[in-house]
Amino acid sequence: MSELVLFNKPFHVLSQFTDQTDGGHRGARKTLADWIRVPGIYPAGRLDYDSEGLLLLTGDGALQHRIASPTNKMPKTYWVQVDGDITDTALETLAAGVTLKDGLTRPANARRLAEPDVWPRTPPVRHRESVPTSWIELTITEGRNRQVRRMTAAVGFPTLRLIRYRIGDWTLDGLSPGQYRTVTVHLPAGKPPAKRRRKPASRRPSRP
């Protein structure tokens, strides 16, 4: 059994416990230490400074690897407010894969989303009467740097607000910004290590 902390990371909070400047001094940005007092844990994956929502933390290396390793392709679901009224064509492109500078993204699930009942952001997203906004739900199975923002920008709908709602089977449900809860995770038993075949000892030529 392993302990996992589910944290609703607020906007403009670093996904780490310290903010060290280049000179070694503590920076002014808020960090996980401003909210979490559980010793010996660290993030399983990251969430950008300007993104909000679910961040998982654990002190178990095997669980951290299971969550964060790109080879496991654990799905992550985001609620994304975009600039403009998203089109069917844009959603189809997001689902099929978007060509970014670092290559084609994997197929994803993308759909329109009614405006979710979420907390107000501080500061709020800039509102423009002449330009509508819309919400989408996007589920991806990879974790490139700022991937969701780059994907929506590539199809012509820049991201205004980004909330990670789900990682695997864990969600934000019941957590306000800055709140966390601890759950117990039962890791599947690992396969026994394969037995290595012993190589036959090489025969040395006998000395005369």
Sequence and secondary structure as in RCSB ss.txt:
>XXXX:A:sequence
MSELVLFNKPFHVLSQFTDQTDGGHRGARKTLADWIRVPGIYPAGRLDYDSEGLLLLTGDGALQHRIASPTNKMP
KTYWVQVDGDITDTALETLAAGVTLKDGLTRPANARRLAEPDVWPRTPPVRHRESVPTSWIELTITEGRNRQVRR
MTAAVGFPTLRLIRYRIGDWTLDGLSPGQYRTVTVHLPAGKPPAKRRRKPASRRPSRP
>XXXX:A:secstr
 EEEEEEEE TTB SSS  B TTS B SSB GGGT   TT EESS   TT EEEEEEES HHHHHHHH GGG   
EEEEEEEES   HHHHHHHHH  EETTEE    EEEEE        SS     TTS EEEEEEEES   TTHHHH
HHHHTT  EEEEEEEEETTEE TT  TT EEEEEE                       
